[in-house]
Amino acid sequence: MEITLREIGVVHTENSVDEIRSHEPRKNSVLEVYSEFEPALDGLEGFSHIFVIGYLHKLRPEQIGPLKVRPKGLLRFGFTLEELPLVGVFALDSPTRPNPIGLSLVELKERNGRNLLVSGLDYFDGTPILDLKPYQSSYRADNFSLPDWHSRLLKRAGCV
């Protein structure tokens, strides 16, 4: 089966690659939705948050396909690579995936025609947007659990 996706827009951001990778608070970004898709934005105003599904166009070839990696995002907390477990990519929020598709939950600040001002986006400038979906209360998980390996690493990092 062949799957074909069309981009519906593009990300514009002044955030540098280092700022995006640092997981620190980011500057606002603009989602430019292409004019042919502008009618699909009607009714989006009033949602405080939206999911942005993007095509991770800047991944290196070796980042597409591996099924197991180490959670390198934890390196910023002082871990060494050897201390991090090798786990499946579906257990991580890592850009390394079988398919270069990203999901980001952002705050929708305002709509100006076909441009959406958002905050909290972790995509690079020029990232193609594949879809947008509004955040709804039914998506909330009040009772959730984390695997032991993840909880232990977060505790050691001082995040819990």
C-alpha positions in Angstrom: 0.0 0.0 0.0 1.3 3.5 -0.8 0.3 6.3 1.4 0.4 9.9 0.1 0.1 12.9 2.4 -0.2 16.5 1.3 1.2 19.4 3.4 -1.5 21.9 4.4 0.9 24.6 5.5 4.3 25.4 6.9 5.9 26.5 10.2 7.6 30.0 10.5 9.7 30.5 13.6 12.6 32.5 14.8 13.5 29.8 17.3 17.0 28.5 16.6 17.8 24.8 16.3 19.5 25.0 19.8 16.5 26.7 21.3 14.2 24.0 20.0 16.4 21.2 21.2 16.9 22.7 24.6 13.2 22.2 25.6 13.2 25.7 27.2 10.3 28.1 26.8 10.2 29.2 23.1 9.3 32.2 21.2 6.0 32.2 19.4 5.7 30.6 16.0 3.3 31.1 13.1 1.6 28.3 11.3 0.9 29.4 7.8 -2.0 27.4 6.4 -2.1 27.4 2.6 -5.0 29.3 1.1 -6.8 26.2 -0.3 -7.1 24.9 3.3 -8.2 28.2 4.9 -11.9 27.2 5.1 -10.8 24.2 7.3 -9.8 26.7 10.0 -13.3 28.0 10.6 -14.4 27.2 14.1 -10.9 26.8 15.5 -11.0 30.1 17.3 -11.7 29.6 21.0 -9.7 26.4 21.4 -6.9 27.1 23.7 -4.6 24.3 22.4 -4.2 22.4 19.2 -2.2 19.4 18.0 0.2 20.1 15.1 1.1 17.1 13.1 4.2 17.8 11.0 6.6 16.1 8.7 10.1 16.1 10.3 11.9 17.2 7.2 15.3 17.8 8.8 15.9 14.3 10.1 19.1 12.7 9.0 18.7 9.4 7.1 20.0 7.4 10.1 17.2 8.8 12.2 14.5 7.3 10.1 13.9 3.7 10.7 15.8 2.6 13.8 13.4 0.8 16.2 15.5 1.2 19.4 17.3 4.2 20.7 18.5 5.8 23.9 16.4 8.7 25.3 19.0 11.3 24.5 16.8 14.1 25.6 17.8 13.1 29.2 21.5 14.0 28.4 20.7 17.6 29.4 20.2 16.4 33.0 23.7 15.1 33.3 23.3 11.5 32.3 25.9 9.8 30.1 24.8 7.9 27.0 25.8 4.6 28.7 23.5 5.3 31.6 20.4 5.5 29.4 18.5 2.3 28.5 18.0 1.2 24.9 14.3 1.2 24.4 11.8 1.1 21.5 11.1 4.4 19.8 7.4 4.0 20.5 8.3 4.4 24.2 9.9 7.8 23.6 9.0 11.2 22.4 12.0 11.1 20.0 12.2 12.4 16.5 13.8 9.1 15.5 10.8 7.1 14.1 9.9 4.6 11.4 8.1 7.5 9.7 9.3 11.1 10.1 6.0 12.4 11.6 5.9 14.7 14.6 3.1 15.6 17.0 3.2 18.8 19.1 0.6 20.2 21.5 0.7 24.0 21.3 -1.2 26.9 22.7 -3.2 28.7 20.1 -2.8 32.4 20.8 -4.7 33.9 17.8 -5.9 33.4 14.3 -5.2 36.0 11.7 -6.8 34.8 8.5 -4.9 31.7 7.5 -2.0 32.3 10.0 -2.1 30.8 13.5 0.1 32.3 16.2 1.1 29.5 18.6 3.4 29.0 21.5 5.3 25.9 22.6 6.0 24.5 19.2 9.1 22.3 18.9 9.4 22.3 15.1 12.0 23.9 13.0 11.4 26.8 10.6 10.1 25.4 7.3 8.6 22.2 8.8 5.7 21.1 6.6 2.4 20.8 8.5 0.3 17.7 7.7 -2.7 18.3 9.9 -4.1 20.3 12.8 -6.5 18.9 15.5 -8.1 20.8 18.4 -7.3 19.7 21.9 -10.5 18.5 23.7 -11.2 17.6 27.3 -11.8 13.9 26.3 -8.0 13.6 25.6 -7.1 14.2 29.2 -5.7 11.3 31.2 -6.0 11.9 34.9 -4.9 8.5 35.9 -1.8 7.4 34.0 1.4 5.4 34.8 4.9 5.4 33.5 7.3 2.5 33.1 9.8 1.9 36.0 12.8 2.8 33.8 11.3 6.1 32.9 10.2 7.0 36.5 13.7 6.1 37.8 15.4 8.4 35.3 13.1 11.3 35.9 13.6 10.9 39.7 17.4 10.9 39.2 17.1 14.0 37.0 15.2 15.8 39.7 12.1 16.1 37.5 9.7 14.3 40.0 
